[in-house]
Amino acid sequence: MSFFQSIKSGMFDFSLKRKLKQRRSIPSKAVNLENAKKIGLLFDATEADQRKIALDFAEKWQKQKKQFRLLGFFNSKLKNENFTFDHYNLKDINWFGAPAGETVNKFLAEDFDLLIHLSTHPNLQMEYISLLAVAPLKIGPPPASISGYDLMFEVAASSGLKQFIQQMETFLQKINTSPSHA
């Protein structure tokens, strides 16, 4: 790692630790797809097919009275203004690699019952957002370096996002949130 990269990495870690100390406390409660009312969804919006899968997933659950807050990431510096969801891009990543800006801050200001990073591969910026988000249950792919997830689902990139969704939904539907009587 170059000297410059190590400085950037150190600043990234410092920023994250400082913001974690300021974060609101996360309520403790059991969550599954049935009882989650407000869901935060992080996804890579760069490619149209991946974006469509993420939007279809959200639409499916919105029909079942789930409230979604979407945050898509575009891996470019181009303005992407004509979308129905909140998004950020490379212009919203500061010099040491942390996502910033009004859209990211608005997303982080909300409390969710469930946070999902919908992806088959890690993304350091989305892991950063996941760690700072307030949600009792956080789901995502195995992390690149920092883990902000309570549940992780690993699928081969060749299997695709639909396989990730299928595994996640199957598992979440099996979570029993009612107290057991022993």
Buried (B, 14 or more C-beta within 10 A) or exposed (E): EEEEEEEBBEBBBEBBEEBEEEEEEBEEEEBBBEEBEBBBBBBBBBEEEBBEBBBEBBEEBEEEEBEBBBBBBBEEEEEEEEEEBBBBBEEBBEEBBBBBEEBBEEBBEEEBBBBBBBBBEBBBBBBBBBBBBBBBBBBBBEBEEBBBBBBBBEBEEEEBBEBBBBBBBEBBEEBEEEEEEE
